[in-house]
Structures are given as structure tokens and as C-alpha cells.
Amino acid sequence: MFNSLQDKLDKALQNIQGRGKITEINVAETVKEIRRALVDADVNFKVAKELTKRVQEKALGQNVLTSITPGQLMTKIVHDELVQLMGGSNEGINLAAKPSIILIAGLQGSGKTTFSGKLANFLKKKKNKSPLLVACDVYRPAAIDQLKVLGSQTGVSVYTEEENKNPVQISQNAIEFAKHNKHDVIIIDTAGRLAIDQEMMDEIRNVHQAINPTETLFVVDSMTGQDAVNTAKAFNDVLNYSGVVLTKLDGDTRGGAALTIRSVVEKPIKFISTGEKMEALDIFYPERMADRILGMGDVVSLVERAQEQFDEEEAKKLHKKIAKNEFGFDDFLKQIQQIKKMGNMKDLLGMLPGVGKAIKDVDISDDAFKHVEAIIQSMTPEERRKPSIINMPRKQRIAKGSGRKLDEVNALMKQFEQMGKMMKMMQGPQGKQLMAMMGKGMPNMGGGFPGFGR
């Protein structure tokens, strides 16, 4: 995500790195490269020009403090301007009404139906809501089936009227159904088209007028770049929607839509979607996105994802097992499953400051844990509970059963043993002292700028 833009902005900011002071000449050179980087990322030229003009004015009006360098100052100015360009602050979803009605609109192929499932999963698990998914795409039979599958995966009810071809009636009937069945959020997935046409606009307008939704979210495929912004404007002229959703941000996207859409349609980006997993949905925070674009990572989002998978009771049980030296491969397998639920591995690693740039050309498969899982699952229950009993004949059998090499089994056993020793050490006084020191240091690990409060 934003790899190309990140590289070009990094090169642009190098123009001023190491300089003793800010001058009109080095600022002009840097600003020119920043504008070029933004335009190459498919940001509207007018928007890019206005942003870089503000950057130039602010940079020339600043005195460099002794605690920072010109490069750090320029990076902060660019960061702040990117934050403002994308909306300044997060704007949450409105769930005040009982029930809340959320209308999902967008072109065909933008990821509307998948997003509807992700949103239902998000509201159920994180907002403690009882959502109802409504299939109002009466033209594409696969859309109804897809919504049913997503509902089954997330444990969310799906309302369908497969013989009814009137989306207004279906949505109105679904609202009555939701009221009688105690659903407090209704998510209506509407039909998309391959292009904007009058019939499509009339239909979505009629549905909108009939149900008066609490929120109308326009779903945009971020990989379509500036075309996505133009489509968003056309839809907004008809629907006056309340927010934007950017999908497929894990793809080969230049990022122009994310950076431009707010200033063009003057509507907040509320969610960003990456990947196909139901958990791969994030609330949009302009400041965090600016951090990612400038290669500073996104530690806060990473911690939030980890906390979502954290089970306090399981953690207590694990703590006792480690103290009694009873940590086994079953426990190790559970930890792997929790990490996998957090999302795409490359995306997760990219949230660490400085790591995203280092791994941009590295292919990190989501199947990275598969061979480890295969080895563990080829062990007997007793072997998983008591790894110490695994001798050479057992290793050979495990290797054969998992389809892996004996060297890989040996390597996993060695790593597991080393991890066990480290965990045991962390239970002692020195480990607790180290954890306390790390805890005190955490506020300074947010990727901020030297000399500036964040």
C-alpha cells in the first residue's frame, strides 16, 4: 500500500536532509519533487499544487530549532498537510437511531458486498450490535449467494426475497423484519453497474428516499485511482452520501484516491478495507494513514489488532503453563492462529516503523505458517503436550506425516525450545523488570518527530 508514493516522497525529502538550514532554493527543490510524487500517485494536479504551496509557505516561515534538522521539520510539515488533506480527524459511523439503517452504494466490482459482510462482522464483534444484512442486488444472483456465505461466516442474519425484483420493497420489508426480530443495525447491499447510468442512479435514489438511511456509504475501489474520485463525485451529486469506504488498499494502488477524495467530495473516509478476510476492515484515521505514507508505520493500529485477539482468561492459563514449564505445541498453535486472525502478514509488518520500506520488495505469503502448522498437526496429542518425549524416530515419523524435511522438524524443535527458555526467563524478576522498563518507554515509540509533541 502506497509503496511507490512512499519511495518518491522519501527521495523528495532527502533533498533537504542534512542541510544546515532551510533556504528558498532547497525548499523549492523539495516541494517540486513532492508535487511530482503526488501527481505520479494519481493525486489531482490542482490538489497536489495547493498542498505543496502550503508546505512551501510553512517551511519558509519556520525557524529550525536546535533540537531538530531541516529534514525533520519538512517531514512534519508534509505529514500535517497530508493529515488535513485526508480530513484531519476520524469521523465515526452514526449508530444513534434504533434501528440504524446503513445503505451501501457503488459500482460493480468495487467490493460492496464483501464490505457489507465485513461491516456486519465489525459491528457485531466490536460494537456489540445485532446487524441484519439485506440483499437488494436484484440483478446479480451471485450477490445474494455471496451475502448468504458472508452471513454464515460471521454469524449474521441475511434477509432475502429472491423472487422480488423491487429493491425499494425489499428494503422496506427488511426494515419491518429487523424491528420485529430485534436487529438494531440494518446493512442494505445494493446493486452496482459496470458504469454510471441514469437507470442505476434513479434506482439507488428511489431506495434512498424510501428508507431515509442513517448512513449512506459509497464504496470505492482504490485501485481505479482518479476515476474513483470522479465516480464518487457523480454519486454524491445524486445521493449526498455521508461517507466513503476505500477497498482493495492491499493491492497495487498508487494512493491517489485516498489522498484526493476528501477534498473533491468533501465527505469523510470512514473505513478502509484490505484483503478478503472478514477481519480485514479498519476505521480510517488520517493521521495514521499519513504515518504509513511517510514510512513511520502504524503502531497504534497494530496494537489495536493484537488487543482484539487478546483473551484475558487464555492469557492467565498460558501464564500458569509457562510458570509450570507446561507450555506445549498446542499452546504454540493457538498463538499462531491468533496472529493469523490479525490480518495480512505483510500489512502487519508494514505497520512497524521503518519495516514497511525494508520489506516492500519481499514476497511474504499468508501461508508462511502452513509448514509449521503441518508439522505440529502431525504430532500425537501426547507429543504436543510433552515436546520433550519427541526423539529421533518420532521426528522422522512427524516429518513423513507432514510432508516436510527432517531438518525443518529439527529447526522447529530448536526454536520452540529457545522460545520456552525465553518465556521462562521473562517470568523471573529480571524479566518483569525488563517488561516494566519497556512499558515506561512505550509512549516514546509512536514514530513521532524529535522536538515535537504528537
VENPENOR-V750420 format. One record per residue. N is the residue number from 1. SS is DSSP state (h for helix, s for strand, l for the rest). OMEGA is omega in degrees with one decimal (none if undefined). Layout:
# VENPENOR-V750420
n:N ss:SS omega:OMEGA
n:N ss:SS omega:OMEGA
This chain:
# VENPENOR-V750420
n:1 ss:l omega:177.6
n:2 ss:l omega:-176.6
n:3 ss:h omega:-178.0
n:4 ss:h omega:179.0
n:5 ss:h omega:179.8
n:6 ss:h omega:179.4
n:7 ss:h omega:-175.7
n:8 ss:h omega:176.1
n:9 ss:h omega:178.2
n:10 ss:h omega:179.0
n:11 ss:h omega:178.9
n:12 ss:h omega:-178.2
n:13 ss:h omega:176.7
n:14 ss:l omega:178.2
n:15 ss:l omega:-174.8
n:16 ss:l omega:177.5
n:17 ss:l omega:175.6
n:18 ss:l omega:177.1
n:19 ss:l omega:-178.7
n:20 ss:l omega:-179.3
n:21 ss:l omega:177.8
n:22 ss:l omega:176.7
n:23 ss:l omega:179.1
n:24 ss:h omega:-177.0
n:25 ss:h omega:-176.7
n:26 ss:h omega:174.9
n:27 ss:h omega:-180.0
n:28 ss:h omega:178.5
n:29 ss:h omega:-178.6
n:30 ss:h omega:-178.5
n:31 ss:h omega:178.5
n:32 ss:h omega:179.3
n:33 ss:h omega:177.7
n:34 ss:h omega:179.3
n:35 ss:h omega:178.5
n:36 ss:h omega:179.6
n:37 ss:h omega:-179.3
n:38 ss:h omega:179.6
n:39 ss:h omega:177.2
n:40 ss:h omega:178.5
n:41 ss:l omega:176.8
n:42 ss:l omega:171.9
n:43 ss:l omega:177.9
n:44 ss:l omega:-174.4
n:45 ss:h omega:-179.6
n:46 ss:h omega:178.8
n:47 ss:h omega:179.6
n:48 ss:h omega:-179.3
n:49 ss:h omega:-179.5
n:50 ss:h omega:-179.6
n:51 ss:h omega:-177.1
n:52 ss:h omega:175.5
n:53 ss:h omega:178.1
n:54 ss:h omega:178.1
n:55 ss:h omega:-178.9
n:56 ss:h omega:-179.7
n:57 ss:h omega:-179.6
n:58 ss:h omega:-178.3
n:59 ss:h omega:-178.3
n:60 ss:h omega:179.6
n:61 ss:l omega:-175.8
n:62 ss:l omega:168.3
n:63 ss:l omega:-179.1
n:64 ss:l omega:178.6
n:65 ss:l omega:-179.0
n:66 ss:l omega:-176.3
n:67 ss:l omega:-179.5
n:68 ss:l omega:178.1
n:69 ss:l omega:175.5
n:70 ss:h omega:179.6
n:71 ss:h omega:179.2
n:72 ss:h omega:179.4
n:73 ss:h omega:179.8
n:74 ss:h omega:178.2
n:75 ss:h omega:179.3
n:76 ss:h omega:179.6
n:77 ss:h omega:178.5
n:78 ss:h omega:178.5
n:79 ss:h omega:-177.7
n:80 ss:h omega:179.1
n:81 ss:h omega:176.6
n:82 ss:h omega:178.6
n:83 ss:h omega:-179.4
n:84 ss:h omega:179.0
n:85 ss:h omega:-177.8
n:86 ss:l omega:173.0
n:87 ss:l omega:176.7
n:88 ss:l omega:-178.5
n:89 ss:l omega:179.7
n:90 ss:l omega:173.9
n:91 ss:l omega:-174.9
n:92 ss:l omega:179.3
n:93 ss:l omega:-177.1
n:94 ss:l omega:-179.9
n:95 ss:l omega:-175.0
n:96 ss:l omega:-176.9
n:97 ss:l omega:178.4
n:98 ss:l omega:-4.6
n:99 ss:l omega:173.8
n:100 ss:s omega:-178.7
n:101 ss:s omega:-178.8
n:102 ss:s omega:180.0
n:103 ss:s omega:-178.9
n:104 ss:s omega:-178.6
n:105 ss:s omega:178.1
n:106 ss:s omega:178.7
n:107 ss:l omega:176.3
n:108 ss:l omega:179.6
n:109 ss:l omega:-179.0
n:110 ss:l omega:179.7
n:111 ss:l omega:-178.0
n:112 ss:h omega:-175.0
n:113 ss:h omega:177.5
n:114 ss:h omega:178.2
n:115 ss:h omega:179.6
n:116 ss:h omega:177.6
n:117 ss:h omega:179.4
n:118 ss:h omega:-179.9
n:119 ss:h omega:177.3
n:120 ss:h omega:178.6
n:121 ss:h omega:179.3
n:122 ss:h omega:-177.4
n:123 ss:h omega:179.8
n:124 ss:h omega:-173.1
n:125 ss:h omega:-173.7
n:126 ss:h omega:-178.6
n:127 ss:l omega:178.1
n:128 ss:l omega:-179.9
n:129 ss:l omega:175.4
n:130 ss:l omega:-174.4
n:131 ss:s omega:173.5
n:132 ss:s omega:175.6
n:133 ss:s omega:-177.7
n:134 ss:s omega:-178.7
n:135 ss:s omega:179.8
n:136 ss:s omega:172.5
n:137 ss:l omega:-173.0
n:138 ss:l omega:-176.5
n:139 ss:l omega:-175.8
n:140 ss:l omega:-178.2
n:141 ss:h omega:-179.3
n:142 ss:h omega:-179.9
n:143 ss:h omega:178.7
n:144 ss:h omega:178.3
n:145 ss:h omega:179.7
n:146 ss:h omega:-179.8
n:147 ss:h omega:176.8
n:148 ss:h omega:179.4
n:149 ss:h omega:179.9
n:150 ss:h omega:177.0
n:151 ss:h omega:178.2
n:152 ss:h omega:-179.8
n:153 ss:h omega:-174.7
n:154 ss:h omega:-178.1
n:155 ss:l omega:-178.4
n:156 ss:l omega:179.5
n:157 ss:s omega:179.9
n:158 ss:s omega:179.1
n:159 ss:s omega:179.2
n:160 ss:l omega:168.9
n:161 ss:l omega:-168.4
n:162 ss:l omega:179.4
n:163 ss:l omega:-177.9
n:164 ss:l omega:-179.2
n:165 ss:l omega:-179.8
n:166 ss:l omega:-176.1
n:167 ss:h omega:177.8
n:168 ss:h omega:178.5
n:169 ss:h omega:-178.6
n:170 ss:h omega:-178.3
n:171 ss:h omega:178.6
n:172 ss:h omega:177.8
n:173 ss:h omega:179.9
n:174 ss:h omega:179.2
n:175 ss:h omega:177.5
n:176 ss:h omega:177.6
n:177 ss:h omega:-178.9
n:178 ss:h omega:-179.5
n:179 ss:h omega:-178.2
n:180 ss:h omega:-176.9
n:181 ss:l omega:172.3
n:182 ss:l omega:171.1
n:183 ss:l omega:-175.6
n:184 ss:l omega:174.3
n:185 ss:s omega:179.5
n:186 ss:s omega:-179.5
n:187 ss:s omega:-174.3
n:188 ss:s omega:179.5
n:189 ss:s omega:-175.9
n:190 ss:s omega:-177.9
n:191 ss:l omega:174.2
n:192 ss:l omega:175.4
n:193 ss:l omega:177.5
n:194 ss:l omega:177.8
n:195 ss:l omega:179.0
n:196 ss:l omega:174.9
n:197 ss:l omega:-173.9
n:198 ss:h omega:179.8
n:199 ss:h omega:-180.0
n:200 ss:h omega:-178.7
n:201 ss:h omega:178.4
n:202 ss:h omega:-178.3
n:203 ss:h omega:-177.8
n:204 ss:h omega:176.6
n:205 ss:h omega:-179.9
n:206 ss:h omega:177.7
n:207 ss:h omega:-178.9
n:208 ss:h omega:-178.9
n:209 ss:h omega:-176.4
n:210 ss:h omega:-173.5
n:211 ss:h omega:-180.0
n:212 ss:l omega:-173.9
n:213 ss:l omega:175.1
n:214 ss:l omega:178.3
n:215 ss:s omega:170.3
n:216 ss:s omega:-175.9
n:217 ss:s omega:178.5
n:218 ss:s omega:-176.7
n:219 ss:s omega:-175.8
n:220 ss:s omega:172.5
n:221 ss:s omega:-174.4
n:222 ss:h omega:-179.6
n:223 ss:h omega:179.2
n:224 ss:h omega:172.7
n:225 ss:l omega:-174.3
n:226 ss:h omega:175.8
n:227 ss:h omega:179.0
n:228 ss:h omega:179.3
n:229 ss:h omega:179.1
n:230 ss:h omega:177.7
n:231 ss:h omega:179.4
n:232 ss:h omega:179.6
n:233 ss:h omega:-179.3
n:234 ss:h omega:178.7
n:235 ss:h omega:-178.1
n:236 ss:h omega:177.9
n:237 ss:h omega:-178.9
n:238 ss:h omega:-170.7
n:239 ss:h omega:-171.9
n:240 ss:l omega:-175.3
n:241 ss:l omega:-173.2
n:242 ss:l omega:-178.9
n:243 ss:s omega:-177.3
n:244 ss:s omega:173.9
n:245 ss:s omega:177.0
n:246 ss:s omega:179.9
n:247 ss:s omega:175.5
n:248 ss:l omega:177.8
n:249 ss:l omega:175.8
n:250 ss:l omega:-178.6
n:251 ss:l omega:-178.6
n:252 ss:l omega:-175.7
n:253 ss:l omega:-179.3
n:254 ss:l omega:172.7
n:255 ss:l omega:-176.8
n:256 ss:h omega:-179.3
n:257 ss:h omega:-179.0
n:258 ss:h omega:-176.0
n:259 ss:h omega:-172.3
n:260 ss:h omega:-165.9
n:261 ss:h omega:-179.4
n:262 ss:h omega:-176.7
n:263 ss:h omega:-178.5
n:264 ss:h omega:-176.4
n:265 ss:h omega:179.2
n:266 ss:l omega:175.3
n:267 ss:l omega:-175.9
n:268 ss:l omega:168.1
n:269 ss:s omega:-174.7
n:270 ss:s omega:-179.5
n:271 ss:s omega:169.0
n:272 ss:s omega:-175.4
n:273 ss:s omega:178.7
n:274 ss:l omega:175.8
n:275 ss:l omega:-176.0
n:276 ss:l omega:-177.9
n:277 ss:l omega:-177.2
n:278 ss:l omega:179.4
n:279 ss:l omega:-173.3
n:280 ss:l omega:177.8
n:281 ss:s omega:-178.9
n:282 ss:s omega:168.9
n:283 ss:s omega:-177.8
n:284 ss:l omega:175.3
n:285 ss:l omega:-178.5
n:286 ss:h omega:-177.4
n:287 ss:h omega:178.7
n:288 ss:h omega:179.4
n:289 ss:h omega:176.7
n:290 ss:h omega:175.9
n:291 ss:h omega:-178.7
n:292 ss:h omega:-178.4
n:293 ss:h omega:-178.8
n:294 ss:l omega:173.9
n:295 ss:l omega:-179.3
n:296 ss:l omega:-179.5
n:297 ss:l omega:179.8
n:298 ss:l omega:-175.2
n:299 ss:h omega:-177.1
n:300 ss:h omega:179.2
n:301 ss:h omega:179.1
n:302 ss:h omega:178.8
n:303 ss:h omega:179.4
n:304 ss:h omega:178.1
n:305 ss:h omega:179.5
n:306 ss:h omega:-179.1
n:307 ss:h omega:178.9
n:308 ss:h omega:-179.1
n:309 ss:l omega:-175.4
n:310 ss:l omega:177.1
n:311 ss:l omega:-174.3
n:312 ss:h omega:-179.7
n:313 ss:h omega:177.5
n:314 ss:h omega:-179.9
n:315 ss:h omega:178.6
n:316 ss:h omega:178.7
n:317 ss:h omega:179.5
n:318 ss:h omega:179.2
n:319 ss:h omega:179.7
n:320 ss:h omega:179.7
n:321 ss:h omega:179.5
n:322 ss:h omega:-179.8
n:323 ss:h omega:-179.4
n:324 ss:l omega:-178.1
n:325 ss:l omega:-177.9
n:326 ss:l omega:179.3
n:327 ss:l omega:-175.7
n:328 ss:l omega:-177.4
n:329 ss:h omega:174.9
n:330 ss:h omega:178.9
n:331 ss:h omega:179.0
n:332 ss:h omega:179.2
n:333 ss:h omega:177.7
n:334 ss:h omega:179.7
n:335 ss:h omega:178.6
n:336 ss:h omega:-179.2
n:337 ss:h omega:179.6
n:338 ss:h omega:178.3
n:339 ss:h omega:-178.7
n:340 ss:h omega:-179.7
n:341 ss:h omega:-177.7
n:342 ss:l omega:176.5
n:343 ss:l omega:-179.3
n:344 ss:l omega:-174.1
n:345 ss:h omega:-179.0
n:346 ss:h omega:177.8
n:347 ss:h omega:179.1
n:348 ss:h omega:179.9
n:349 ss:h omega:178.9
n:350 ss:h omega:177.9
n:351 ss:l omega:178.3
n:352 ss:l omega:-178.2
n:353 ss:l omega:176.3
n:354 ss:l omega:-175.1
n:355 ss:h omega:-177.1
n:356 ss:h omega:-179.6
n:357 ss:h omega:-176.8
n:358 ss:h omega:-175.1
n:359 ss:l omega:-173.5
n:360 ss:l omega:-179.7
n:361 ss:l omega:-178.4
n:362 ss:l omega:179.1
n:363 ss:l omega:179.9
n:364 ss:l omega:-175.8
n:365 ss:l omega:173.7
n:366 ss:l omega:178.8
n:367 ss:l omega:-175.0
n:368 ss:l omega:-177.9
n:369 ss:l omega:-171.4
n:370 ss:h omega:-177.5
n:371 ss:h omega:177.1
n:372 ss:h omega:178.9
n:373 ss:h omega:-179.9
n:374 ss:h omega:179.1
n:375 ss:h omega:-178.3
n:376 ss:h omega:-178.0
n:377 ss:h omega:175.7
n:378 ss:l omega:176.5
n:379 ss:l omega:173.9
n:380 ss:l omega:176.7
n:381 ss:h omega:-179.6
n:382 ss:h omega:179.1
n:383 ss:h omega:179.7
n:384 ss:h omega:178.7
n:385 ss:h omega:-176.3
n:386 ss:l omega:-178.5
n:387 ss:h omega:-177.0
n:388 ss:h omega:-177.3
n:389 ss:h omega:-176.3
n:390 ss:l omega:179.0
n:391 ss:l omega:-175.8
n:392 ss:h omega:178.0
n:393 ss:h omega:178.8
n:394 ss:h omega:178.5
n:395 ss:h omega:-179.7
n:396 ss:h omega:178.6
n:397 ss:h omega:179.8
n:398 ss:h omega:179.6
n:399 ss:h omega:179.9
n:400 ss:h omega:-178.1
n:401 ss:h omega:-177.5
n:402 ss:h omega:-178.0
n:403 ss:l omega:179.1
n:404 ss:l omega:179.5
n:405 ss:l omega:178.5
n:406 ss:h omega:178.8
n:407 ss:h omega:-179.7
n:408 ss:h omega:176.7
n:409 ss:h omega:178.9
n:410 ss:h omega:-179.8
n:411 ss:h omega:178.6
n:412 ss:h omega:179.2
n:413 ss:h omega:-179.3
n:414 ss:h omega:178.6
n:415 ss:h omega:179.5
n:416 ss:h omega:179.7
n:417 ss:h omega:179.2
n:418 ss:h omega:178.4
n:419 ss:h omega:177.5
n:420 ss:h omega:178.9
n:421 ss:h omega:-179.7
n:422 ss:h omega:178.6
n:423 ss:h omega:179.3
n:424 ss:h omega:-179.8
n:425 ss:h omega:-179.3
n:426 ss:h omega:178.2
n:427 ss:h omega:-176.1
n:428 ss:l omega:-178.0
n:429 ss:h omega:-178.9
n:430 ss:h omega:178.9
n:431 ss:h omega:179.7
n:432 ss:h omega:178.1
n:433 ss:h omega:178.6
n:434 ss:h omega:179.6
n:435 ss:h omega:179.2
n:436 ss:h omega:178.5
n:437 ss:h omega:178.3
n:438 ss:h omega:179.6
n:439 ss:h omega:178.8
n:440 ss:h omega:-177.9
n:441 ss:h omega:-174.3
n:442 ss:h omega:-178.9
n:443 ss:h omega:-178.6
n:444 ss:h omega:-176.1
n:445 ss:l omega:-174.8
n:446 ss:l omega:177.7
n:447 ss:l omega:-178.8
n:448 ss:l omega:-178.5
n:449 ss:l omega:178.6
n:450 ss:l omega:176.8
n:451 ss:l omega:-179.2
n:452 ss:l omega:172.8
n:453 ss:l omega:179.0
n:454 ss:l omega:none
